[in-house]
């Protein structure tokens, strides 16, 4: 199978940003599954770490977060598909 290498931290940070800025929304927060999905998205926390004089960011979970990861990687796939679809047209 194919392998894809991505920056996990940047991918998750971008997904969190898109959710907070309402680029990504959940259709029905009265639906129990959507409530779980929202909890998973809110369970991602960006932490600044200092080590050996260097400051960097990591994404930690404060609870179950596997649906947030699934969304992040699905979002990557959709973005890649859009690049390939519109690349020949010079759009995007």
N, C-alpha and C positions, 0 to 999 in steps of 0.2 A: 504494500500500500504506500501511498504518498505520505510524506512527512512535511509538516509545516512548522517553521520556527518563528515564534513571535515573542515579544517582550510581554510577559504575563502581567507585570505590574501596570504597564501603560495600557494594555488592553482592558484590564479591570477598572482602572481609573477612568478611562474614556467611557466605559459603560455606565459607571456611577454618575459621571458628569451628564451624560445624555439623559439618564433617568431623572436626575435632579432638575435639569433644564427643560424637562418635558418633551425632549425629542423622541423619547421612548415612553409610552404610556401603557397602562394596564386597562383593559376594556371594561371591567365590571368589578369594582372593589367590594361589592356585596357578595360576590362569588367566593366561597371559602378557598378555592385553589388560588385565586388571584391574591387573596390575603396572604397566603403562604408565600407566593411568589414575591410579593412586596416585602415580606419579612426577610427573605433571602437576599434581596437587593440591599436592604437596609443593614444587613449583617456584615457588609464589607466596610472596613475601616482603614483609611490610609494613615500610616504611621511614619514619622520621621525618625530615623535611626542615625546616631553618630558613632562611628567606629574608626579608630586610628586617624582622627582628625577629618574624616570624610563624612558628609551628611548625605544620606540617601533615603528614598522612600520605599516602603513595602506595603502590601495590602494584606491585612490580617482579617480573620473572621471573628465575629463576636457571637456567632451562632451558626446554625445550618446555612450554607451558602451555595449549595451545588446548583440550584436553579439560576443563580446569578452568573455562575461560571458558564453554564450552558447557554445563557443569553449572550454573554460576551463572545463566545466562540461562534455562535450562530451569526451574530452581528458581523464578525470578521469575515465569515463566509459570504454573507450578503454583499459586503463592501467589495470583496474580491470579485464576486460575480458581476457587480455593477461596473467595475474597472474593465473587466474583459468584454462585457457587452457593449460598452460605450467607447472603449479604447480605439476601435477602428474609425469611429465617427469624430474623434477629437473632442468628445463631450465628457464632462464629469470631473 
